[in-house]
Amino acid sequence: MNENFDYSLVDSVLSEHQYEQSSIIAILQALQEHYHYLPKEVVPRIAEKLGVSEARIYSVATFYENFSFEPKGKYIIKVCDGTACHVRKSIPILERLREELSLSADKVTTDDLMFTVETVSCLGACGLAPALTVNEKVHPAMTPGKASELIKELKEAD
């Protein structure tokens, strides 16, 4: 265990879920919502308090694509590259976001942990294509210019 890590939130979430092994997903979701990723320190604590192996926690966390062990930004931007969005030019939007935030396919989170830019296969908003989400809020009919404006607004709001 890391003595410098504050486990109070982890313990609070575990308590809320009554230390139920059947609540592993809900526990991981709550922790990821707070930290924007799953810090490596939480796995041993969850395993110990639930009486399961660390491997079991890792197997659940790695099975679901939404969980991440890599730090993510305050604003998680998901650019849809499904068929409807792709044919309506989602790639130039992705390229603009990466250019403005100095990101790439390999580097998806800004150094200041403000922004993470990811692509997804489908947001389920095909009628609004091209679309992206910022922390699950859908932004329809995007263009590279609108994406730049959105980044500017998010930076000013912070």
PyMOL commands that set and color helices and strands:
alter all, ss='L'
color gray80, all
select helices_A, chain A and resi 8-16+21-35+42-50+54-63+83-87+90-101+126-128+144-157
alter helices_A, ss='H'
color red, helices_A
select strands_A, chain A and resi 75-80+115-120+132-134+137-139
alter strands_A, ss='S'
color yellow, strands_A
deselect
rebuild
show_as cartoon
